[in-house]
Amino acid sequence: MPTPDVKGCVNTHCPWSGKPVQADSLTEYKGQVVGFCNTGCRDKFEQAVGMFEELLAEEEKAPAG
């Protein structure tokens, strides 16, 4: 898998801080490159997304009722 590139990033500013996106702080989400101002913000995003995806997967497995 190729390394995410700032040129393909869907945002120019970090959604957490509002600061400009940095090339070393990118991640991919649902096939899109998302940027952050630092690796800490990127990691916080990845952790939050992971948590919600796990909860949604559990909900889908739960019996209706």
C-alpha positions in Angstrom: 0.0 0.0 0.0 1.5 3.4 -0.9 2.2 6.0 1.7 -0.5 8.7 2.0 0.4 12.0 0.3 -0.5 15.5 1.3 -1.5 16.2 -2.3 -4.3 13.8 -2.1 -5.5 14.9 1.4 -9.2 15.9 1.7 -8.4 18.6 4.2 -5.8 21.4 4.6 -6.2 21.9 8.4 -6.4 19.5 11.3 -9.9 18.8 12.4 -8.8 18.7 16.1 -6.6 21.8 16.3 -7.3 23.9 13.2 -3.6 24.0 12.4 -2.2 23.2 8.9 -1.8 19.5 8.0 1.7 18.0 8.2 3.0 15.4 5.7 4.1 13.1 8.6 0.6 13.1 10.1 -1.7 11.5 7.5 -3.9 8.5 7.6 -6.4 6.8 5.3 -10.1 6.6 6.2 -12.6 5.0 4.0 -10.3 5.3 1.0 -9.5 9.0 1.5 -6.4 10.6 2.9 -7.1 12.7 6.0 -4.4 15.0 7.5 -3.6 16.2 11.0 -1.2 18.8 12.4 0.8 16.2 14.3 1.0 12.4 14.9 -0.8 12.8 18.2 -3.9 14.2 16.6 -3.7 11.5 13.9 -3.4 8.8 16.5 -6.3 10.2 18.5 -8.5 10.1 15.3 -7.5 6.5 14.6 -8.3 5.5 18.1 -11.7 7.2 18.1 -12.6 5.8 14.7 -11.5 2.3 15.8 -13.7 2.5 18.9 -16.8 3.5 17.0 -16.2 0.9 14.3 -16.0 -1.8 17.0 -19.2 -0.6 18.6 -21.0 -0.5 15.3 -19.8 -4.0 14.5 -21.1 -5.3 17.9 -24.4 -3.6 17.3 -24.8 -5.3 13.9 -24.1 -8.8 15.5 -26.6 -8.2 18.3 -30.0 -9.9 17.9 -32.9 -7.6 17.1 -35.4 -7.1 19.8 
